[in-house]
């Protein structure tokens, strides 16, 4: 809702103002890009200010909403991250990267079933998103469901057949489910693709 978005923006602005973004007046895309660069450099205050500047220019810009979720995740504020990432996916239902990070945030917040639903949404939004498949499968492995993870990896490899990470993940899931010969074959396949 708009009220939650307003609250989140007000809380986020307590540490940095949109005017603290060097690209703050250059439009929502440029401010967002500067926010991404700042986030990757570990400058969370500038990243936050730039994402806020992007939202000041375009209040429902999903990439900036996701960016604020990333900042919250970096700070260990998982519930806040979930709120921002839910806003991002509500603004753009087909935003695979937003759904992926929402799953990660929900998982970090101790909500594994909600995390799985977000990762499934990421896969639906982009069936070629190997990282989304990987997160979904890893979630199953973490909860002792190696067979389910194996099924997820096999489905992923139908979409992205030459991804070494997916083959390596499948190898580990096969190992956990007691299939050593298949594990070796998948590990060799992953190695040959890497």
Secondary structure in CASP SS format (residue, H / E / C, confidence):
PFRMAT SS
TARGET T0000
AUTHOR 0000-0000-0000
METHOD secondary structure of the structure
MODEL  1
X C 1.00
X H 1.00
X H 1.00
X H 1.00
X H 1.00
X H 1.00
X H 1.00
X H 1.00
X H 1.00
X H 1.00
X H 1.00
X H 1.00
X C 1.00
X C 1.00
X C 1.00
X C 1.00
X C 1.00
X H 1.00
X H 1.00
X H 1.00
X C 1.00
X C 1.00
X C 1.00
X C 1.00
X C 1.00
X C 1.00
X C 1.00
X H 1.00
X H 1.00
X H 1.00
X H 1.00
X H 1.00
X H 1.00
X H 1.00
X H 1.00
X H 1.00
X H 1.00
X H 1.00
X H 1.00
X H 1.00
X C 1.00
X C 1.00
X C 1.00
X H 1.00
X H 1.00
X H 1.00
X H 1.00
X H 1.00
X H 1.00
X H 1.00
X H 1.00
X H 1.00
X H 1.00
X H 1.00
X H 1.00
X H 1.00
X H 1.00
X C 1.00
X C 1.00
X C 1.00
X C 1.00
X H 1.00
X H 1.00
X H 1.00
X H 1.00
X H 1.00
X H 1.00
X H 1.00
X H 1.00
X H 1.00
X H 1.00
X H 1.00
X H 1.00
X H 1.00
X C 1.00
X C 1.00
X C 1.00
X H 1.00
X H 1.00
X H 1.00
X H 1.00
X H 1.00
X H 1.00
X H 1.00
X H 1.00
X H 1.00
X H 1.00
X H 1.00
X H 1.00
X H 1.00
X H 1.00
X C 1.00
X C 1.00
X C 1.00
X C 1.00
X H 1.00
X H 1.00
X H 1.00
X H 1.00
X H 1.00
X H 1.00
X H 1.00
X H 1.00
X H 1.00
X H 1.00
X H 1.00
X H 1.00
X H 1.00
X C 1.00
X C 1.00
X C 1.00
X H 1.00
X H 1.00
X H 1.00
X H 1.00
X H 1.00
X H 1.00
X H 1.00
X H 1.00
X H 1.00
X H 1.00
X H 1.00
X H 1.00
X H 1.00
X H 1.00
X C 1.00
X C 1.00
X C 1.00
X C 1.00
X H 1.00
X H 1.00
X H 1.00
X H 1.00
X H 1.00
X H 1.00
X H 1.00
X H 1.00
X H 1.00
X H 1.00
X H 1.00
X H 1.00
X H 1.00
X C 1.00
X C 1.00
X C 1.00
X H 1.00
X H 1.00
X H 1.00
X H 1.00
X H 1.00
X H 1.00
X H 1.00
X H 1.00
X H 1.00
X H 1.00
X H 1.00
X H 1.00
X H 1.00
X H 1.00
X C 1.00
X C 1.00
X C 1.00
X C 1.00
X H 1.00
X H 1.00
X H 1.00
X H 1.00
X H 1.00
X H 1.00
X H 1.00
X H 1.00
X H 1.00
X H 1.00
X H 1.00
X H 1.00
X H 1.00
X C 1.00
X C 1.00
X C 1.00
X H 1.00
X H 1.00
X H 1.00
X H 1.00
X H 1.00
X H 1.00
X H 1.00
X H 1.00
X H 1.00
X H 1.00
X H 1.00
X H 1.00
X H 1.00
X H 1.00
X C 1.00
END
